[in-house]
Amino acid sequence: MGTSLGTVVVTGAAGRIGSVVRAGLRGEAERLVLVDRVGLVAQSPAEEVRRLDLRDAGAVTAALEGADAVVHLAGVPDEAPLPDLLEGNVRGTHNVLEGARRQGVGRVVLASSNRLTGFYPVSTTVTADMPPRPDGLYGVSKVAVEALGRLYADKFGLSVVCLRIGSFEDEPADRRHLATWLSPRDCLGFVRAALTAPGIDFTAAYAVSANTRRFWDVEPALGYTPVDDAEAFAARIPPEEAEHDVQGGAFAGAEYTLRHL
């Protein structure tokens, strides 16, 4: 991709993370294709909008024509009934990967999640090569997303980066965020690195700010060093009634999933 990012497709471009990525890449990509199922309006000559549903494999493949890279952020963002997660996260990701294979896309960045390892104890520093321990059905869907990425890298030669996104917020809002916060600035830094890091066949990496209390190792292969630290906000966050033993916190509680079964 050289000094320019070339043509980058962003799915879920209307979302919270998608909006930050869109604004950050607008001046760096020669062409920015913004995909979402809600309507968007181009804000610069470099932007092109596509309104489509990722379940439409043909439309996804067409949107990826001429792309150098795709940042796949669309999907169900939290715990939900398993059929919804399979449809929105797993099937949608498969259509993106298959479209990328058909169109010869050079780099695929998949939005994974820290919730893929939410049942590890808070005392454990988790690395991306440790086995998954999802804290719910949403985490299970992200295990499948990463497995699809690995398959397309191994079998079809795609270059795939799975970003295990932390708690994306303008500022940390609860005690768990002191470990898991991902600032908008660091989020964009990780996405840029995922798009440009050389020599990657497949990697999974935690995208988390430089939090003093963070649970996860940051993958050095991407070459990005986060700069923000949730500790700067610690005095503003009240203590919780009960401390959680696992990294998923309340997400790992039985009730959080039972309501969707």
Secondary structure, DSSP 8 states (H G I E B T S, - for coil): -TTS--EEEEETTTSHHHHHHHHHHTTT-SEEEEEESS-----STTEEEEE--TT-HHHHHHHTTT-SEEEE--S--S---HHHHIIIIIIHHHHHHHHHHHHT-SEEEEEEEGGGGTTSBTTS-B-TTS----SSHHHHHHHHHHHHHHHHHHHH---EEEEEE-EE-SS--STTHHHHEE-HHHHHHHHHHHHH-SS-SEEEEEE----TT--B---GGG-------GGGGGGGS---SS--SBTTGGGGSHHHHHTT-
